[in-house]
């Protein structure tokens, strides 16, 4: 089993990628999405009404049934990022990582979840920072014989070039994702997307 992860600047691009992965036969239970919704990009009908959970709470309410892109999409707060719309197996891992960090000093939040999923630390920092700046993360678990197909789908679905994005962040003086930094405001996210030419349609 391999984990394939991709970052998207808009929820729409990420949602299209998730649908394509599911159409390719990957079970919903092996697909996760974590979307910064400070800009209000996630359609209301994608989110389970009343299904929200604070960081550190049990994931039962969020990971339960529901309609939309993935069953049980709900809201969770992630340190350094703020409230996100999230669903899937990575969400459970993130909540577990938060609990582990609180108890044993392990890496928590999204970085901890990505590390537990086998994502290299350098890439995990880019993914987490990308979500902090308004992006959407898609992570898929796939058998070895299907992993290349999933990777191709995500790569061809307007995903972010992680190496290029890393260079852009470093050129700004960025040193890595820091969960102690304040979450981006809606205005900061809009400014960031404008600078990168990734303003979602209104």
N, C-alpha and C positions, 0 to 999 in steps of 0.2 A: 504494500500500500504506500502510495506517495501523496504528498500534499502539494498542490499547485496553487499559488497565490498570485493575485494581480490587483493592481490599484487603478481606479478609474477616477477621472476628475469630476464626472457627473453621475448621479444616480441612474439616469436613463441608460447610459452606456453600460453600467454595471448590471442593471436589470436585464438588458438585452443579452448580455453574456450569460447570466444565470439561466435564462430561458433556453438559450442555445445548448448549454451544458445539459440541462434536464432533457431537452429534445434528443440529445445524443445518448440518452439512456442512463445517466447518472441519477441515482436516487436522491430525493430532496434531503434525506438525512445525512448525505455526504457533502452537502453544499451549505456554505455559510456566507452571510453578508453583514457588514458593519458599515453603516452610512452616517456621516455627519449630516445632521438635518438642520443646522443653524440657519441655513438659507431657505428652509421650507421646500426643498426639492422633492421630498418623498411624498407621493400622492397619498391622501388620507385613506383611500380604500386599500392601500397596501398594509396598513398598520391595524393590528387587532385592537378594536376599541376597548379601552379599559385594561388592556394587557400591558402593564408597565411594571418595571422593577428597578429599585435603586441598586447601585453597585453594592455588592456584598450580600444582597438578598438571594434567596434560593431562586433557581432558574425555572422552577415549575410553571410559574405564571407566564413567563415569556416563551418557554419552549413547548407550551401546550398546543392545542388545536387552533385552527383559524384559517382564514382564507388569505389570498394575496400571493405575492411572489414566492414566499416560503411560509409554511405554517407557523403561526405564532410570532410574527415580527412585532417587536415591542420596543420600549425605550429602556435604556440602561445608561447610567452615568459612568464614564471611564475617566480616571484621573488624567489630567493634562489635555483632555479632549472635550469633556463635558458630555451632555446627553447625546446619545446616538440611537439610531434605529438599527436593531440587530436581531438576527435569528440564525439558528443552525448550531452545529456542533462546536464551532469556535467560541460562541457565546458562553456555553457551559464551561469551556476551558478558561475563558477570561474571568468568569466569576470565581472559578476554582483558584486561579492564579492570584486574584485579589485576596481571597481568604488565606492562601498560603503566605502571601507577602505580609499580611497582618499578623500572622502567627509566627512564621519562621524567618522572615527577612528575605524571602526569595523574591525574584523579579515578579512584579505584579502587573495587573491591568493588561493592556493589549500586548505589550512587549513580552510579558510572561506567557500569555496564551500562544503567541507566535513561536516563542522558543520551545514551548511544550509540543507544538505541532511540527517541530523540526526545521523551522525557517531560520537561516543563518542570521546572526545578530545584526550584521551590517544592513542586510535587507530589511529586517524587522524594524529598525529605526526609520528607514525611509517610508515604509508602509504606515507606521504609526504617525509620523509627521504629516504624511499625505492625508490621512483621515483628519488629523487636527486642523488642517488647512481647508477642509471642506470636501475631501474626497470620499470615495466608497471602496471598501476592501472586499474582494471576493476570494474565498478560499475553498478549495475542493479536494476531497479525498478520493483517490482513484486507484484501482488495481494497476499494477505495473504495465499490463498490456493495453490499458486505456489511458494512461497518464499522458502520453505524447499527444493523443487526440484532444484531451482536455486542455493541455497547454497551448495547442494550436488555436483552439476556439477562443481562449482568453486573450491570446496574443493578437488575434485578428478582430477583436471586438472593441477597438479604440482604447485599449489599455495604455497606461503610462509606461514610457521607457524608463525603467528604474535607474539605469546607469546615468542617463541624461539628467533625470530629476535630481539624483545625488549630486552631480556636478553643479546644478543650479543652486541647490541648497548650500553647498559648501562655498560657492562664490559669494553668498550673502553673509558668510561668517557663521553659518549654522554648524554646531558641533555634535548634533544627535538629538533625538527626541528626549525631552525632559518632562516627565509627568507632573513636576512641581510648577511648571510654567502655566499661566492662565490659559484657559481655552480661548480660541479665536472667537471674536464677535461676528455677527452676521455681516457687518460692514467690512471687517477685515477680510472675511472670506470672499466677499464680492470684489474687493480691491485686488485680492490675490488672483482670483479667476480672471478678472479683466486683464491683469498683467500677463497672464499665461494664455489669453485668448480662449478661455473655457467657460464663458458665461452661459449658463443654461437658459433655454428659452423661457420667457415669462408667460 
